[in-house]
């Protein structure tokens, strides 16, 4: 099996294992079948299964016990499958992972280079987002507008170009995250707004390290909130 095919197959195994966990075929605290059994069941090699399990560990869905195997740590909210086909979950997750580093760097450069026009653009975008949240709307465009304003404030056009080129994928992830947030308690919505305020404040105060850390925290938290569950 070629290395170029392995990530795609690992994603497929990841999605199928996630489906079994969501449907409680593998309940919380249960032990997953051994790698060789999973490989045989899914018709793939053990390295493919190992890669899928590693991603589930990264997403804190399972955990491993030395010499004992892998166990289900939590079951994500079943509402997840109401908003996104299971075969798309791994793609959404990987897009968030990519954004963590890219947008963290963009925020740091924005804190070094932003000017008054950038601050005004970010503030406008935040106010739009806040208003859509108050109206319990999805606010996908407002979220994208704010993140693009940060990228443009970096004065490096590559950051904005990357976000624009990934606009469809990012919007898909934001829509999913917001849909799940609207089903949760109001404090979760305020938490998301607070994360954005922290990013903008660090940029306003010209604190690159803080701006990078708060942006990375926000995107990581948005990724993790997709998998809130038991």
C-alpha positions as CSV (number, residue, x, y, z in Angstrom):
1,X,0.0,0.0,0.0
2,X,1.5,3.4,-1.0
3,X,2.0,6.2,1.5
4,X,-0.1,8.5,-0.5
5,X,-3.2,6.2,-0.1
6,X,-2.7,5.6,3.7
7,X,-4.0,9.0,5.0
8,X,-7.2,8.5,2.9
9,X,-7.8,5.0,4.2
10,X,-7.0,6.1,7.8
11,X,-9.6,8.8,7.5
12,X,-12.1,6.2,6.4
13,X,-11.3,3.9,9.3
14,X,-11.4,6.9,11.7
15,X,-14.9,7.8,10.4
16,X,-16.2,4.2,10.7
17,X,-14.8,3.8,14.2
18,X,-16.4,7.1,15.2
19,X,-19.7,6.0,13.9
20,X,-19.5,2.8,16.0
21,X,-18.7,4.9,19.1
22,X,-21.6,7.3,18.4
23,X,-24.0,4.4,18.0
24,X,-22.5,2.8,21.2
25,X,-21.5,-0.4,19.5
26,X,-18.3,0.6,21.4
27,X,-19.6,2.2,24.6
28,X,-17.7,4.5,26.8
29,X,-15.0,2.6,28.8
30,X,-15.2,-0.4,26.5
31,X,-12.1,-1.9,25.0
32,X,-11.7,-1.6,21.2
33,X,-10.8,-4.8,19.3
34,X,-7.1,-5.4,18.8
35,X,-5.4,-3.7,15.8
36,X,-5.2,-6.9,13.8
37,X,-8.9,-7.6,14.3
38,X,-9.8,-4.0,13.2
39,X,-7.5,-4.4,10.2
40,X,-9.2,-7.5,9.1
41,X,-12.7,-6.1,9.7
42,X,-12.0,-2.9,7.7
43,X,-9.9,-4.7,5.0
44,X,-6.8,-2.5,5.6
45,X,-3.3,-2.9,7.0
46,X,-2.4,-2.5,10.6
47,X,-0.5,0.8,10.0
48,X,-3.7,2.3,8.6
49,X,-5.6,1.2,11.7
50,X,-2.8,2.6,13.9
51,X,-3.0,5.9,12.1
52,X,-6.8,6.1,12.6
53,X,-6.5,5.2,16.3
54,X,-3.8,7.9,16.8
55,X,-6.2,10.5,15.4
56,X,-9.0,9.3,17.7
57,X,-6.5,9.7,20.6
58,X,-5.6,13.2,19.4
59,X,-9.3,14.1,19.5
60,X,-9.6,12.5,23.0
61,X,-12.2,10.1,21.9
62,X,-10.1,7.1,22.9
63,X,-7.1,6.5,25.1
64,X,-4.6,3.7,25.3
65,X,-3.4,1.7,28.2
66,X,0.0,0.2,27.9
67,X,-0.2,-3.6,27.3
68,X,-4.0,-3.5,27.4
69,X,-5.1,-1.8,24.2
70,X,-7.4,1.2,23.4
71,X,-10.5,2.2,25.3
72,X,-13.4,4.6,24.5
73,X,-12.9,7.7,26.6
74,X,-16.0,9.6,25.6
75,X,-18.9,9.5,23.1
76,X,-19.3,12.7,21.2
77,X,-22.7,14.4,21.1
78,X,-24.9,12.4,18.8
79,X,-26.2,15.8,17.4
80,X,-23.0,15.8,15.5
81,X,-24.4,13.5,12.9
82,X,-27.5,15.7,12.5
83,X,-25.4,18.4,11.0
84,X,-22.5,16.7,9.1
85,X,-22.1,13.4,7.3
86,X,-19.8,11.1,9.3
87,X,-17.5,10.8,6.3
88,X,-16.8,14.5,6.5
89,X,-15.9,14.7,10.2
90,X,-12.3,13.8,9.7
91,X,-11.9,16.5,7.0
92,X,-13.5,19.1,9.2
93,X,-11.1,18.1,12.0
94,X,-8.0,18.3,9.9
95,X,-9.0,21.7,8.5
96,X,-9.2,23.0,12.1
97,X,-5.8,21.5,12.8
98,X,-4.3,23.3,9.9
99,X,-5.9,26.6,11.0
100,X,-4.4,26.4,14.5
101,X,-0.9,27.0,13.3
102,X,-1.7,29.3,10.3
103,X,-4.0,31.6,12.1
104,X,-1.9,31.6,15.3
105,X,1.0,33.0,13.2
106,X,-1.3,35.5,11.5
107,X,-2.5,36.8,14.8
108,X,1.1,37.2,16.0
109,X,2.0,39.2,12.9
110,X,-1.2,41.2,13.2
111,X,-0.2,42.2,16.7
112,X,3.1,43.5,15.4
113,X,1.8,45.3,12.3
114,X,-1.8,46.3,12.8
115,X,-2.8,49.9,12.3
116,X,-5.9,51.9,13.2
117,X,-7.8,50.8,10.1
118,X,-7.1,47.2,11.0
119,X,-8.4,47.7,14.5
120,X,-11.5,49.4,13.2
121,X,-12.1,46.5,10.7
122,X,-11.7,43.9,13.5
123,X,-14.0,45.8,15.8
124,X,-16.7,46.1,13.1
125,X,-16.5,42.3,12.4
126,X,-16.7,41.6,16.1
127,X,-19.8,43.8,16.5
128,X,-21.5,42.0,13.6
129,X,-20.7,38.6,15.2
130,X,-21.9,39.7,18.6
131,X,-25.2,40.9,17.0
132,X,-25.7,37.6,15.2
133,X,-25.1,35.7,18.4
134,X,-27.6,37.8,20.2
135,X,-30.1,36.9,17.5
136,X,-29.2,33.2,17.8
137,X,-28.2,33.2,14.2
138,X,-25.4,31.0,12.8
139,X,-23.2,34.0,12.0
140,X,-20.9,32.1,9.7
141,X,-20.1,35.1,7.5
142,X,-19.4,37.3,10.6
143,X,-17.0,34.7,11.9
144,X,-15.2,34.5,8.6
145,X,-15.1,38.3,8.4
146,X,-13.4,38.6,11.7
147,X,-10.8,36.0,11.0
148,X,-10.0,37.5,7.7
149,X,-9.7,40.9,9.3
150,X,-7.0,39.5,11.6
151,X,-5.2,37.8,8.7
152,X,-5.2,41.1,6.7
153,X,-3.9,43.0,9.7
154,X,-0.8,40.8,9.5
155,X,0.1,42.7,6.3
156,X,1.2,39.4,4.8
157,X,-1.2,38.7,1.9
158,X,-0.5,34.9,2.0
159,X,-2.4,34.5,5.3
160,X,-5.5,36.1,3.9
161,X,-5.1,34.1,0.6
162,X,-5.0,30.8,2.5
163,X,-8.1,31.6,4.4
164,X,-9.9,32.8,1.3
165,X,-8.9,29.6,-0.6
166,X,-10.2,27.5,2.2
167,X,-13.4,29.6,2.6
168,X,-15.8,26.8,1.8
169,X,-14.1,24.3,4.1
170,X,-13.8,26.8,6.9
171,X,-17.4,27.9,6.6
172,X,-18.5,24.3,6.7
173,X,-16.6,23.8,10.0
174,X,-17.9,27.1,11.5
175,X,-21.5,26.2,10.6
176,X,-21.2,22.9,12.3
177,X,-19.6,24.3,15.4
178,X,-22.2,27.1,15.6
179,X,-25.1,24.7,15.1
180,X,-23.9,22.6,18.0
181,X,-23.3,25.7,20.1
182,X,-26.8,26.9,19.6
183,X,-28.1,23.6,21.0
184,X,-26.0,24.1,24.2
185,X,-26.3,26.3,27.2
186,X,-26.0,30.1,26.6
187,X,-22.7,30.2,28.5
188,X,-21.1,28.3,25.7
189,X,-22.0,31.1,23.2
190,X,-20.6,33.8,25.5
191,X,-17.4,31.7,25.9
192,X,-16.9,31.8,22.1
193,X,-17.4,35.6,22.1
194,X,-14.9,35.9,25.0
195,X,-12.3,33.9,23.0
196,X,-12.6,36.4,20.1
197,X,-12.4,39.4,22.4
198,X,-9.2,38.0,23.9
199,X,-7.6,37.7,20.5
200,X,-8.6,41.2,19.5
201,X,-7.4,42.7,22.8
202,X,-4.0,41.0,22.4
203,X,-3.6,42.4,18.9
204,X,-4.8,45.9,20.0
205,X,-2.2,45.8,22.8
206,X,0.6,44.7,20.4
207,X,1.2,41.4,22.2
208,X,2.3,38.9,19.5
209,X,2.9,35.9,21.8
210,X,-0.5,36.4,23.6
211,X,-2.3,37.0,20.2
212,X,-0.9,33.7,18.8
213,X,-1.7,31.8,22.0
214,X,-5.3,33.1,22.2
215,X,-5.9,32.4,18.6
216,X,-4.5,28.9,18.9
217,X,-6.6,28.3,22.0
218,X,-9.8,29.5,20.3
219,X,-9.5,27.3,17.2
220,X,-8.4,24.3,19.3
221,X,-11.4,24.9,21.6
222,X,-13.7,25.2,18.5
223,X,-12.4,21.9,17.2
224,X,-12.9,20.3,20.6
225,X,-16.4,21.6,21.1
226,X,-17.5,19.6,18.1
227,X,-16.8,16.5,20.2
228,X,-18.4,17.5,23.4
229,X,-20.2,14.5,24.8
230,X,-20.2,11.8,27.5
